[in-house]
Amino acid sequence: MSDNEEEIEEKSESEGSDYSPNKKKKKKLKDKKEKKTKRKKKDEEEDDNEDGGLKEPKSSAQLMEEWGLDDVDYVFSEEDYHTLTNYKAFSQFLRPLIAKKNPKIPMSKMMTVLGAKWREFSANNPFKGSSAAAAAAAVAAAVETVTVTPPLAASPQPSALPTVIRKAKTKEGKGPGVRKKIKGSKDGKKKGKGKKMAGLKFRFGGIPSKRKKGSSVSVGPRVRGGAAGKRREQASPSSLGCHSPRRAPLPGAIEEGDGYETDHQDYCEVCQQGGEIILCDTCPRAYHLVCLDPELEKAPEGKWSCPHCEKEGIQWEPKEEEEEEEEGGEEEEDDHMEFCRVCKDGGELLCCDTCPSSYHLHCLNPPLPEIPNGEWLCPRCTCPPLKGKVQRILHWAWKEPPAAPLPPVLPAPDAELALPPPKVLEGIPEREFFVKWAGLSYWHCSWVKELQLELYHTVMYRNYQRKNDMDEPPAFDYGSGDEDSQREKRKNKDPQYAKMEERFYRYGIKPEWMMIHRILNHSFDKKGDIHYLIKWKDLPYDQCTWEIDEIDIPYYENLKHLYWNHRLMRDALGRSGRTGSWFSRLRVVSPSCQPTVKFDKQPWYIDATGGTLHPYQLEGLNWLRFSWAQGTDTILADEMGLGKTVQTIVFLYSLYKEGHSKGPYLVSAPLSTIINWEREFEMWAPDFYVVTYTGDKESRSVIRENEFSFEDNAIRSGKKVFRMKKEAQIKFHVLLTSYELITIDQAVLGSIEWACLVVDEAHRLKNNQSKFFRVLNSYKIDYKLLLTGTPLQNNLEELFHLLNFLTPERFNNLEGFLEEFADISKEDQIKKLHDLLGPHMLRRLKADVFKNMPAKTELIVRVELSQMQKKYYKFILTRNFEALNSKGGGNQVSLLNIMMDLKKCCNHPYLFPVAAVEAPVLPNGSYDGNSLVKSSGKLMLLQKMLKKLRDGGHRVLIFSQMTKMLDLLEDFLEYEGYKYERIDGGITGGLRQEAIDRFNGTRVPASVPSSSGELPLAFPKPRADPKAQE
């Protein structure tokens, strides 16, 4: 057993979940089986006491004659007595001969005959003494206990026989298509064993009554109401409300249900009329009570025979009927499956003693050489429970076959004559699954057996089976971040990384998922041990997990110190007063530098980060600090790419480090740029405690409970959003969130007093009727800073709304503003507007800042169309719909926009459905690279350009307005062997940032962005917006 398996077993005992959907059912079934076994043993003891001894076992000839079978005429030779030395060899030799003579012999009778034959064979063996015969008798007796025939004794002298070993239960399965009979009610069986009372059964309308299987044993005569010729059935008064009316079965049909029909006549034997009649228990006759001689006033108790049967001397024999009912009940009690659970086939099956499962001996893993002795539990019943709930399946692999237990040797009176142990059969390899546990981190991922998943996570297991190849294990997933050579170099340098890759990384687990981002909270268990709530890198907050104090995780101790230091610092700040927000209660240390002082060089706390500000960024920092000191809300409108994010972060960090403001600060940005904001805060403001408030309801609930405050009851827990208490102490410095959550979670965010608000991409505030504008305007905010790189485009109304959001007390008259600047083309009005905006807006252009930046060079290369492109170009111009559209339907070319169709043709003819269907395709589904390149003049030129650019060590950006063209470019780059990254509208959030990091961090030859993404991370249409290309 591997270390992982031992670890799983240990954890399943100590930390395992009680989740077991079939636990109670198995327990009840097992108790029921034990009671049944005890009852059978008791009955057997009583039978033995009544008989007074054991009977002589029948010979094989007697058994064959009794059952109407043909005996096998075979004379054993001396060689047979030498070779057939044990029961297994003897059975394998003789069983085919018996089956050939009797092809339809039941398995139970076959086993009994074989036992008798083996007893006779051992007794007649001239080379062994009486001890061999005794051992043979013991084996034969053990075999016969498997059958349904009455138990046979091996000898009239029990003291001379060894102990009889009971074999596990077996049955002859009939296959998966057989339907089981429905059992009778248990209550009826219980009543049948109690006191026998007279019972009446009535039949109205001429339908014969049914004797219910498993119902009360009716001792009294049955009474029927009948009318000749009518067939109508109704429940009897004694069982009224218990059995619904049933149609009479068709001739020859097997009645499935809880009873069978009687064959009594529907009329009185004397008067030949129907009505309420009493039924004879020994013949089909029926009588009226008044037609009997002498006349009866009521039905007699017990079983009743009619006058005709009494005259003939026919009497009711209760013993035979009870034996039939008991035999029928025993046969009916077998609720085991009629087919093997593994191969779904019938035949000789081994039955579990605690559940209905049945198996072939050879279908078990490892296979059993013979039927085991005593009680046998199937693999499903012995399968250990999982230690918890599985969240997802990461990988599967073939593992070594399970070890086979050594079977016990049958006891023999003489040690020299002990039967040799059966050969241990080897099992087959089993699948094991590498799983992530719900509520546990990726450090606790482990291997589980296939049967465990099938039992406890059936739906997840079947879904995984449908979506994955279960013959070959999936290839290792190392992620697309590191190339093979780089990964091998790191493994050689870092042995720890090699161990982690072998144990975790190659199964699709990213290294970041096993790195601690921060510790959110702590708690103590009943033993007094401390546990920490950990947020993992690149994973949402709903994946936070509780970890013990002594787990071996890199940098765990350092992060625990940071957690406690931050907590102690916040507690010290919170104890300084008890009125107002904790920021106002804070005893403000005298600032080291006044915000109106202009920096000639960047301050020391910026030098400590290792970053360097550009001169224009330092100028922007001075302007923002001065505006904050003057109480002027501002708009930073630098052109895209000049670092508005960095200037904003450094501005907030300077206020914090110099003691002017301790926060909290609210930053609202597009969801696609929040990751970039996180990284810039980590780079330029390392002392800030930044919380990213995004994600689903579960994640946001975890953030509110653990990241907003150290106090336990600061916010009511749950997915529903509640306000924060006024006296609560704020835990974070900066809260990053999206536009949407500003509106959705207004209740909690609006209850916090914010020292500063930053809105990135502030053109979202250009409409004062939008919900985002109105909700954000209701927040308690001391200072507002808007960021936008979009030109105002001479839209005065949008400009007024931005100014109205900043200072509503000054800019509150839209009509007056528009009237004042009605003719904006005049120089005096432009100067007046600049003077008005001067205190509130700062805008710089790249051309003004980077005067030494080389000018952009644009080179247009004209390419000739390929032969295929010329053909389709002609089809479009001549409006040849038949040539452009496929006959099978699907996407059809309408030619409503001929210019767009011509653009498609110039890019690639495969953009048309007909050409795409006719194009040669590789087995993996991608287009044949040679045909793909030759079909487009642009790709033929791009093929030559990329070779030269790669030789020169360049990286390439390829823009396209069509996402389908990106699909073709992917096939082209795969064919050429280039590594690439693709960014389009479907690549969002963390995946987009990872693609950008891989492109910027490694020598990736080509990247494929499209026009369908959001600014500024995805690349727009190059011809429509040249600014985006820069």
Secondary structure, DSSP 8 states (H G I E B T S, - for coil): --HHHHHHHHHHHHT-----TTHHHHHHHHHHHHHHHHHHHHHHHHHHHHH-S------HHHHHHHHT---------HHHHHH--SHHHHHHHHHHHHHHH-TT--HHHHHHHHHHHHHHHHHT-TTS-HHHHHHHHHHHHHHHTTSSS----S-S-GGGS-----B--EEEE--TT--------HHHHHHHTS----------SB---EEETTS----S-EEEEE-TT--B----GGGTTTS-------TT----SSEEE----SS-TTT---EEEEE-SSSS-EE-GGGSSS--SS--SS----HHHHHHT----HHHHHHHHHHHHHHHH--S-SS-TTT---EEEEE-SSSS-EE-GGGSSS--SS--BS----HHHH----SS-EEEEEEEEEE-------------SSGGG------------EEEEEEEETTS-GGG-EEEEHHHHHHH-HHHHHHHHHHS-SSS----B--SSS-HHHHHHHHHH-HHHHHHIIIIITBT--GGGGSEEEEEEEEE-TTS-EEEEEEETTS-GGG-EEEETT---TTHHHHHHHHHHHHHHHHHHHTT-SSS-HHHHS-----SS-TTS--SS--HHHHTTT----HHHHHHHHHHHHHHHHT--EEE---TTS-HHHHHHHHHHHHHHTTS----EEEE--GGGHHHHHHHHHHH-TT--EEEE-S-HHHHHHHHHHTSBSSTTSS--SSS-----TT--B--SEEEE-HHHHHHTHHHHTTSEESEEEESSGGGGS-TTSHHHHHHHTSEES-EEEE--S--TT-HHHHHHHHHHH-TTTS--HHHHHHHTS-TTSHHHHHHHHHHHTTTEE---HHHH-TT--------------HHHHHHHHHHHTT-HHHHS-TT-SS----SSHHHHHHHHHH-GGGSHHHHHHS-B-TTSSB-HHHHHHT-HHHHHHHHHHHHHHHTT--EE--BS-HHHHHHHHHHHHHHT--EEEESTT--HHHHHHHHHHHHHTT-SEEEEBTTS-TTTS---TTT-HHHH-
